[in-house]
Amino acid sequence: MAENQQKLIHTFGALAELGSEVSQKQNFQEMMRTSLHLLLGSLAIMRGGIARYSRYGHELNMLVMRGLGDDFPLSLSLCYEDERQFLVNDLYPIEVAQAKVLPFFQIYDQSFEKKRIELLVPLVIRDEIVGVILLGEKANGEAYSGYDKEIICAMARHIGVGIAQRNMMAELERRSDENRKLYDDLRMTYKDTVKAFAAAIDYKDKYTEGHSVRVGKYSEIIAQELGLEESEVEGVAVAGYLHDVGKLTVERNIINAPYRINAKESAELNKHPAVGYEILLPIHHPYTDVPLAAKYHHERLDGRGYPDGLYDKEIPYIAKIVNLADSFDAMTTDRPYKRRRPANEVIEDLQRNAGKQFAPELVTAFCRGMLKEVTGESKDKRFRRLLGREYMEAEGIVPILKNALNGMNATSSLTFVSPD
């Protein structure tokens, strides 16, 4: 009686320890190794192993083994009949000697006999096979009793739950990876669509081909120099690409006029920001401020812009960024009635209009990015690709940029740049 009581206490102790092991261990392989050790130790079983079931390959893959040797199969195939019988048996042990009718035991009969495997315990959790436990003979040579099998069944449930949890986590990770890839693919598709749309906008204006794409890229540069988060940078770039979408409704002869257009034509052209807003507003953009950039990218800090004559803080920040990018491209691109302006004039214009047309911190960020590239601090060559090598290597561009940065109101203690 005392011996059975001691055995019972030991078994329940092992069960409690196994439950704790399954619930707390982060390392799956270590959890399985410890679980097998507890199971074998609780009933003094000589050898055994735990295998995980793959429903895709219809096979059992050994996770951990003890005392089975290097020649024991690491992968064991199952047929439909084997799987059906395992499900019927649930967690109750199958005696190998009594199950020779199943194909599984016929195929692996020699391996089981050589290693003296006596029991196979299907690990069935929520009507699904997650694995099996293989058990050899007991150290005392006695047959497994009904009590032993009940204990094995209880411990097997813990092990099965541990494998099921691992499977669930792996499936969640797989789905998360798939969702992440799907999101990345959708985001890339969206960006490609935006760029294609920008190209379509520019196609209507033969004199400013590539304007929308360049404005998108300049806007992106400004956002990056401001240190905005990646998603915000992407939103600013999209706003730049689509800022002129309203021009699709403007007469081609006005857009392509090889002269300075008159007041009536100018009034017609100046409708494009509001039209662009109306076009973009119904679209569910990943970046909600994109329509606002289309509507307000011609507003000025001093209130002299259009369409609403907004002042400074009334203007959405994304529109301020696109406004600077748009103006810079207009000044650095050949038009039918004027050549692009040299670098020194453009930089001086940006400095002169900082606080009037442009937000000073945006001009600072833009000039800072250009300076980093011409001095070699940045290797990106973003401006060179857009403006050309000769433009970026114009004589005196470095001191001009430094003077411009130092001539604007400092937005931080780090704004001042040594002219040396």
Buried (B, 14 or more C-beta within 10 A) or exposed (E): EEEEEEBEEEBEEBBEBBBEBBEEBEEBEEBBBBBBBBBBEBBEBBBBBBBBBBEEEEBBBBBBBBBBEEEBBEEBBBEEEBBEBBEEBBBBBBEBEEBEEBBBBEBBEEBBEEBBBBBBBBBBBEEEBBBBBBBBBBEEEEEBEEEBBEBBBBBBBBBBBBBBBBBEEEEEEEEEEEEEEEEEEEEEEBBEEBBEBBBEBBEBBEBBBBBBBBBBBBBBBBBBBBEBEEEBBBBBBBBBBBBBBBBBEBEEEBBEBEEEBEEEBEEBBBBBBBBBBBBBEEEEBEBEBBBBBBBBBBBBBEBEBBBBEBBEEEBBBBBBBBBBBBBBBBBBBEEEEEEBBBBBEBBBBBBBBBBEBBBBBBBBBBBBBBBBBBEEEBEEEBBBEBBEEEBBEBEEBBEBBBBBBBEBEEBEEEBEBEEE
